[in-house]
Amino acid sequence: MIIPVEQLQQETLLAIIDEFILREGTDYGLQEYSHQQKVLQIQAQLKSGRLVIVFSEAYETVNIMLAEQFQQQSASNPS
């Protein structure tokens, strides 16, 4: 289930983004970015719809993923 970014309080949104950034294995390519730059990049991608915040009812977890990836998973796993 996609959680609309607009419905989240700013503090909650930042906590989700922080957890995503700090998760081991998150790769931003060859260029190094500060934590604040990463937050701003993710916020922009969430606002543009490229990324979505997803709640998994089965695992009771929240994740940030590419909207395209979520759509593909949803199509291959219809409820």
A tleap script that builds the chain and sets N, CA, C and O, in Angstrom:
source leaprc.protein.ff14SB
mol = sequence {
  NMET ILE ILE PRO VAL GLU GLN LEU GLN GLN
  GLU THR LEU LEU ALA ILE ILE ASP GLU PHE
  ILE LEU ARG GLU GLY THR ASP TYR GLY LEU
  GLN GLU TYR SER HIE GLN GLN LYS VAL LEU
  GLN ILE GLN ALA GLN LEU LYS SER GLY ARG
  LEU VAL ILE VAL PHE SER GLU ALA TYR GLU
  THR VAL ASN ILE MET LEU ALA GLU GLN PHE
  GLN GLN GLN SER ALA SER ASN PRO CSER
}
set mol.1.N position { 0.840 -1.156 0.000 }
set mol.1.CA position { 0.000 0.000 0.000 }
set mol.1.C position { 0.901 1.240 0.000 }
set mol.1.O position { 1.821 1.342 0.811 }
set mol.2.N position { 0.633 2.172 -0.905 }
set mol.2.CA position { 1.385 3.418 -0.970 }
set mol.2.C position { 0.839 4.390 0.070 }
set mol.2.O position { -0.372 4.569 0.201 }
set mol.3.N position { 1.755 5.010 0.803 }
set mol.3.CA position { 1.382 6.035 1.774 }
set mol.3.C position { 1.608 7.388 1.101 }
set mol.3.O position { 2.740 7.714 0.744 }
set mol.4.N position { 0.554 8.176 0.922 }
set mol.4.CA position { 0.735 9.500 0.305 }
set mol.4.C position { 1.633 10.383 1.179 }
set mol.4.O position { 1.377 10.557 2.371 }
set mol.5.N position { 2.669 10.926 0.582 }
set mol.5.CA position { 3.639 11.751 1.298 }
set mol.5.C position { 2.947 12.941 1.964 }
set mol.5.O position { 3.320 13.341 3.066 }
set mol.6.N position { 1.951 13.498 1.301 }
set mol.6.CA position { 1.257 14.680 1.812 }
set mol.6.C position { 0.532 14.403 3.122 }
set mol.6.O position { 0.244 15.332 3.876 }
set mol.7.N position { 0.232 13.133 3.402 }
set mol.7.CA position { -0.512 12.788 4.608 }
set mol.7.C position { 0.399 12.548 5.817 }
set mol.7.O position { -0.084 12.345 6.931 }
set mol.8.N position { 1.708 12.572 5.595 }
set mol.8.CA position { 2.644 12.344 6.689 }
set mol.8.C position { 3.073 13.669 7.314 }
set mol.8.O position { 3.245 14.673 6.622 }
set mol.9.N position { 3.238 13.651 8.619 }
set mol.9.CA position { 3.811 14.812 9.290 }
set mol.9.C position { 5.278 14.902 8.879 }
set mol.9.O position { 5.913 13.879 8.619 }
set mol.10.N position { 5.820 16.115 8.819 }
set mol.10.CA position { 7.191 16.328 8.380 }
set mol.10.C position { 8.178 15.505 9.208 }
set mol.10.O position { 9.120 14.935 8.658 }
set mol.11.N position { 7.972 15.439 10.506 }
set mol.11.CA position { 8.866 14.683 11.389 }
set mol.11.C position { 8.868 13.191 11.036 }
set mol.11.O position { 9.921 12.552 11.031 }
set mol.12.N position { 7.703 12.650 10.744 }
set mol.12.CA position { 7.584 11.244 10.367 }
set mol.12.C position { 8.248 10.993 9.020 }
set mol.12.O position { 8.967 10.008 8.850 }
set mol.13.N position { 8.008 11.876 8.074 }
set mol.13.CA position { 8.613 11.750 6.750 }
set mol.13.C position { 10.137 11.759 6.854 }
set mol.13.O position { 10.807 10.931 6.236 }
set mol.14.N position { 10.682 12.683 7.625 }
set mol.14.CA position { 12.134 12.762 7.777 }
set mol.14.C position { 12.697 11.520 8.463 }
set mol.14.O position { 13.797 11.078 8.131 }
set mol.15.N position { 11.962 10.956 9.409 }
set mol.15.CA position { 12.414 9.728 10.075 }
set mol.15.C position { 12.469 8.568 9.088 }
set mol.15.O position { 13.408 7.773 9.116 }
set mol.16.N position { 11.472 8.467 8.218 }
set mol.16.CA position { 11.445 7.408 7.198 }
set mol.16.C position { 12.607 7.594 6.225 }
set mol.16.O position { 13.287 6.631 5.873 }
set mol.17.N position { 12.830 8.828 5.793 }
set mol.17.CA position { 13.933 9.112 4.871 }
set mol.17.C position { 15.274 8.817 5.535 }
set mol.17.O position { 16.145 8.203 4.919 }
set mol.18.N position { 15.450 9.247 6.785 }
set mol.18.CA position { 16.696 8.986 7.513 }
set mol.18.C position { 16.975 7.493 7.609 }
set mol.18.O position { 18.100 7.051 7.375 }
set mol.19.N position { 15.968 6.726 7.950 }
set mol.19.CA position { 16.142 5.276 8.075 }
set mol.19.C position { 16.548 4.684 6.736 }
set mol.19.O position { 17.405 3.803 6.681 }
set mol.20.N position { 15.948 5.154 5.669 }
set mol.20.CA position { 16.267 4.674 4.330 }
set mol.20.C position { 17.721 5.005 3.978 }
set mol.20.O position { 18.443 4.153 3.459 }
set mol.21.N position { 18.146 6.229 4.256 }
set mol.21.CA position { 19.509 6.656 3.945 }
set mol.21.C position { 20.536 5.860 4.743 }
set mol.21.O position { 21.567 5.448 4.212 }
set mol.22.N position { 20.245 5.651 6.010 }
set mol.22.CA position { 21.210 5.006 6.893 }
set mol.22.C position { 21.245 3.483 6.752 }
set mol.22.O position { 22.136 2.818 7.280 }
set mol.23.N position { 20.263 2.948 6.033 }
set mol.23.CA position { 20.214 1.502 5.839 }
set mol.23.C position { 21.478 1.033 5.140 }
set mol.23.O position { 21.890 1.606 4.132 }
set mol.24.N position { 22.067 0.028 5.659 }
set mol.24.CA position { 23.306 -0.499 5.077 }
set mol.24.C position { 23.060 -0.951 3.647 }
set mol.24.O position { 22.060 -1.606 3.354 }
set mol.25.N position { 23.977 -0.599 2.767 }
set mol.25.CA position { 23.874 -1.036 1.380 }
set mol.25.C position { 23.250 -0.011 0.453 }
set mol.25.O position { 23.221 -0.222 -0.759 }
set mol.26.N position { 22.743 1.111 0.997 }
set mol.26.CA position { 22.192 2.147 0.137 }
set mol.26.C position { 23.344 2.796 -0.623 }
set mol.26.O position { 24.286 3.302 -0.014 }
set mol.27.N position { 23.269 2.781 -1.953 }
set mol.27.CA position { 24.372 3.242 -2.790 }
set mol.27.C position { 23.944 4.460 -3.592 }
set mol.27.O position { 22.883 4.457 -4.216 }
set mol.28.N position { 24.761 5.488 -3.576 }
set mol.28.CA position { 24.466 6.702 -4.318 }
set mol.28.C position { 25.428 6.913 -5.476 }
set mol.28.O position { 25.514 8.016 -6.014 }
set mol.29.N position { 26.149 5.874 -5.867 }
set mol.29.CA position { 27.023 5.977 -7.025 }
set mol.29.C position { 28.409 6.459 -6.667 }
set mol.29.O position { 28.847 6.345 -5.522 }
set mol.30.N position { 29.095 6.999 -7.656 }
set mol.30.CA position { 30.488 7.398 -7.501 }
set mol.30.C position { 30.667 8.679 -6.706 }
set mol.30.O position { 31.688 8.859 -6.043 }
set mol.31.N position { 29.689 9.568 -6.765 }
set mol.31.CA position { 29.819 10.858 -6.089 }
set mol.31.C position { 29.320 10.759 -4.647 }
set mol.31.O position { 28.292 10.140 -4.372 }
set mol.32.N position { 30.065 11.378 -3.737 }
set mol.32.CA position { 29.659 11.427 -2.340 }
set mol.32.C position { 28.693 12.586 -2.118 }
set mol.32.O position { 28.882 13.671 -2.667 }
set mol.33.N position { 27.661 12.355 -1.316 }
set mol.33.CA position { 26.704 13.392 -0.968 }
set mol.33.C position { 26.594 13.472 0.543 }
set mol.33.O position { 26.727 12.463 1.234 }
set mol.34.N position { 26.349 14.674 1.060 }
set mol.34.CA position { 26.118 14.828 2.494 }
set mol.34.C position { 24.752 14.234 2.830 }
set mol.34.O position { 23.922 13.992 1.953 }
set mol.35.N position { 24.549 14.010 4.109 }
set mol.35.CA position { 23.256 13.470 4.550 }
set mol.35.C position { 22.128 14.410 4.117 }
set mol.35.O position { 21.096 13.958 3.622 }
set mol.36.N position { 22.327 15.708 4.304 }
set mol.36.CA position { 21.289 16.683 3.942 }
set mol.36.C position { 21.010 16.661 2.438 }
set mol.36.O position { 19.856 16.775 2.025 }
set mol.37.N position { 22.048 16.518 1.619 }
set mol.37.CA position { 21.838 16.438 0.169 }
set mol.37.C position { 21.020 15.194 -0.182 }
set mol.37.O position { 20.149 15.251 -1.050 }
set mol.38.N position { 21.291 14.086 0.478 }
set mol.38.CA position { 20.536 12.855 0.230 }
set mol.38.C position { 19.073 13.038 0.613 }
set mol.38.O position { 18.176 12.610 -0.114 }
set mol.39.N position { 18.833 13.682 1.766 }
set mol.39.CA position { 17.453 13.941 2.201 }
set mol.39.C position { 16.725 14.768 1.158 }
set mol.39.O position { 15.596 14.448 0.785 }
set mol.40.N position { 17.367 15.834 0.682 }
set mol.40.CA position { 16.738 16.697 -0.314 }
set mol.40.C position { 16.468 15.964 -1.624 }
set mol.40.O position { 15.425 16.165 -2.246 }
set mol.41.N position { 17.404 15.116 -2.044 }
set mol.41.CA position { 17.204 14.335 -3.270 }
set mol.41.C position { 16.007 13.396 -3.135 }
set mol.41.O position { 15.184 13.292 -4.044 }
set mol.42.N position { 15.918 12.725 -2.008 }
set mol.42.CA position { 14.814 11.781 -1.801 }
set mol.42.C position { 13.491 12.528 -1.705 }
set mol.42.O position { 12.494 12.089 -2.277 }
set mol.43.N position { 13.465 13.651 -0.990 }
set mol.43.CA position { 12.242 14.443 -0.907 }
set mol.43.C position { 11.780 14.876 -2.297 }
set mol.43.O position { 10.590 14.805 -2.603 }
set mol.44.N position { 12.704 15.321 -3.132 }
set mol.44.CA position { 12.351 15.749 -4.493 }
set mol.44.C position { 11.794 14.590 -5.309 }
set mol.44.O position { 10.835 14.759 -6.062 }
set mol.45.N position { 12.392 13.419 -5.160 }
set mol.45.CA position { 11.926 12.256 -5.918 }
set mol.45.C position { 10.575 11.762 -5.401 }
set mol.45.O position { 9.768 11.251 -6.178 }
set mol.46.N position { 10.325 11.905 -4.119 }
set mol.46.CA position { 9.003 11.561 -3.572 }
set mol.46.C position { 7.959 12.540 -4.094 }
set mol.46.O position { 6.861 12.138 -4.479 }
set mol.47.N position { 8.299 13.808 -4.107 }
set mol.47.CA position { 7.374 14.834 -4.578 }
set mol.47.C position { 7.052 14.652 -6.063 }
set mol.47.O position { 5.915 14.860 -6.489 }
set mol.48.N position { 8.060 14.262 -6.847 }
set mol.48.CA position { 7.853 14.082 -8.289 }
set mol.48.C position { 7.118 12.782 -8.620 }
set mol.48.O position { 6.621 12.615 -9.734 }
set mol.49.N position { 7.049 11.863 -7.654 }
set mol.49.CA position { 6.381 10.588 -7.902 }
set mol.49.C position { 7.317 9.491 -8.377 }
set mol.49.O position { 6.881 8.364 -8.610 }
set mol.50.N position { 8.596 9.803 -8.524 }
set mol.50.CA position { 9.566 8.777 -8.949 }
set mol.50.C position { 9.742 7.727 -7.852 }
set mol.50.O position { 9.890 6.538 -8.135 }
set mol.51.N position { 9.725 8.182 -6.595 }
set mol.51.CA position { 9.791 7.282 -5.447 }
set mol.51.C position { 8.459 7.314 -4.721 }
set mol.51.O position { 7.738 8.311 -4.765 }
set mol.52.N position { 8.138 6.209 -4.049 }
set mol.52.CA position { 6.932 6.140 -3.228 }
set mol.52.C position { 7.283 5.535 -1.878 }
set mol.52.O position { 8.245 4.778 -1.749 }
set mol.53.N position { 6.486 5.880 -0.878 }
set mol.53.CA position { 6.614 5.263 0.437 }
set mol.53.C position { 5.568 4.156 0.495 }
set mol.53.O position { 4.385 4.378 0.236 }
set mol.54.N position { 6.032 2.962 0.840 }
set mol.54.CA position { 5.172 1.783 0.799 }
set mol.54.C position { 5.101 1.137 2.178 }
set mol.54.O position { 6.121 0.947 2.841 }
set mol.55.N position { 3.887 0.805 2.597 }
set mol.55.CA position { 3.675 0.054 3.833 }
set mol.55.C position { 3.331 -1.374 3.466 }
set mol.55.O position { 2.417 -1.617 2.678 }
set mol.56.N position { 4.067 -2.323 4.039 }
set mol.56.CA position { 3.778 -3.741 3.825 }
set mol.56.C position { 2.926 -4.242 4.992 }
set mol.56.O position { 3.389 -4.319 6.130 }
set mol.57.N position { 1.699 -4.574 4.690 }
set mol.57.CA position { 0.808 -5.092 5.727 }
set mol.57.C position { 1.290 -6.447 6.228 }
set mol.57.O position { 1.150 -6.756 7.411 }
set mol.58.N position { 1.850 -7.247 5.347 }
set mol.58.CA position { 2.318 -8.583 5.718 }
set mol.58.C position { 3.472 -8.520 6.715 }
set mol.58.O position { 3.527 -9.308 7.658 }
set mol.59.N position { 4.386 -7.585 6.502 }
set mol.59.CA position { 5.573 -7.484 7.358 }
set mol.59.C position { 5.513 -6.316 8.332 }
set mol.59.O position { 6.383 -6.174 9.191 }
set mol.60.N position { 4.482 -5.475 8.199 }
set mol.60.CA position { 4.317 -4.284 9.026 }
set mol.60.C position { 5.575 -3.419 8.992 }
set mol.60.O position { 6.092 -3.008 10.030 }
set mol.61.N position { 6.061 -3.149 7.766 }
set mol.61.CA position { 7.249 -2.328 7.560 }
set mol.61.C position { 6.940 -1.207 6.573 }
set mol.61.O position { 5.993 -1.279 5.790 }
set mol.62.N position { 7.765 -0.178 6.639 }
set mol.62.CA position { 7.664 0.945 5.715 }
set mol.62.C position { 8.959 0.992 4.923 }
set mol.62.O position { 10.041 0.805 5.478 }
set mol.63.N position { 8.845 1.242 3.623 }
set mol.63.CA position { 10.018 1.302 2.762 }
set mol.63.C position { 9.821 2.396 1.717 }
set mol.63.O position { 8.695 2.797 1.423 }
set mol.64.N position { 10.921 2.866 1.167 }
set mol.64.CA position { 10.894 3.786 0.036 }
set mol.64.C position { 11.394 3.008 -1.169 }
set mol.64.O position { 12.434 2.353 -1.111 }
set mol.65.N position { 10.649 3.084 -2.253 }
set mol.65.CA position { 11.060 2.354 -3.452 }
set mol.65.C position { 10.657 3.120 -4.701 }
set mol.65.O position { 9.829 4.030 -4.662 }
set mol.66.N position { 11.267 2.723 -5.807 }
set mol.66.CA position { 10.895 3.314 -7.089 }
set mol.66.C position { 9.429 3.015 -7.380 }
set mol.66.O position { 8.973 1.888 -7.185 }
set mol.67.N position { 8.699 4.006 -7.840 }
set mol.67.CA position { 7.286 3.818 -8.163 }
set mol.67.C position { 7.126 2.720 -9.211 }
set mol.67.O position { 6.208 1.903 -9.139 }
set mol.68.N position { 8.030 2.713 -10.181 }
set mol.68.CA position { 7.994 1.703 -11.244 }
set mol.68.C position { 8.170 0.297 -10.666 }
set mol.68.O position { 7.479 -0.637 -11.073 }
set mol.69.N position { 9.084 0.154 -9.730 }
set mol.69.CA position { 9.316 -1.143 -9.088 }
set mol.69.C position { 8.076 -1.586 -8.311 }
set mol.69.O position { 7.699 -2.756 -8.361 }
set mol.70.N position { 7.449 -0.664 -7.602 }
set mol.70.CA position { 6.234 -0.994 -6.855 }
set mol.70.C position { 5.127 -1.453 -7.801 }
set mol.70.O position { 4.427 -2.426 -7.519 }
set mol.71.N position { 4.970 -0.753 -8.919 }
set mol.71.CA position { 3.946 -1.124 -9.890 }
set mol.71.C position { 4.195 -2.512 -10.464 }
set mol.71.O position { 3.259 -3.291 -10.644 }
set mol.72.N position { 5.459 -2.823 -10.751 }
set mol.72.CA position { 5.801 -4.152 -11.270 }
set mol.72.C position { 5.498 -5.240 -10.243 }
set mol.72.O position { 4.959 -6.290 -10.590 }
set mol.73.N position { 5.840 -4.992 -8.990 }
set mol.73.CA position { 5.573 -5.973 -7.940 }
set mol.73.C position { 4.084 -6.153 -7.742 }
set mol.73.O position { 3.612 -7.272 -7.542 }
set mol.74.N position { 3.343 -5.065 -7.797 }
set mol.74.CA position { 1.889 -5.127 -7.623 }
set mol.74.C position { 1.242 -5.902 -8.763 }
set mol.74.O position { 0.293 -6.656 -8.546 }
set mol.75.N position { 1.748 -5.720 -9.965 }
set mol.75.CA position { 1.200 -6.422 -11.136 }
set mol.75.C position { 1.491 -7.916 -11.071 }
set mol.75.O position { 0.678 -8.732 -11.504 }
set mol.76.N position { 2.658 -8.271 -10.526 }
set mol.76.CA position { 3.024 -9.685 -10.477 }
set mol.76.C position { 2.465 -10.387 -9.241 }
set mol.76.O position { 2.474 -11.617 -9.175 }
set mol.77.N position { 1.977 -9.620 -8.256 }
set mol.77.CA position { 1.400 -10.193 -7.036 }
set mol.77.C position { 0.030 -9.599 -6.765 }
set mol.77.O position { -0.146 -8.928 -5.748 }
set mol.78.N position { -0.947 -9.820 -7.633 }
set mol.78.CA position { -2.279 -9.231 -7.386 }
set mol.78.C position { -2.911 -9.827 -6.131 }
set mol.78.O position { -2.746 -11.013 -5.842 }
set mol.79.N position { -3.628 -9.000 -5.400 }
set mol.79.CA position { -4.270 -9.452 -4.145 }
set mol.79.C position { -5.495 -10.275 -4.407 }
set mol.79.O position { -6.147 -10.729 -3.467 }
savepdb mol mol.pdb
quit
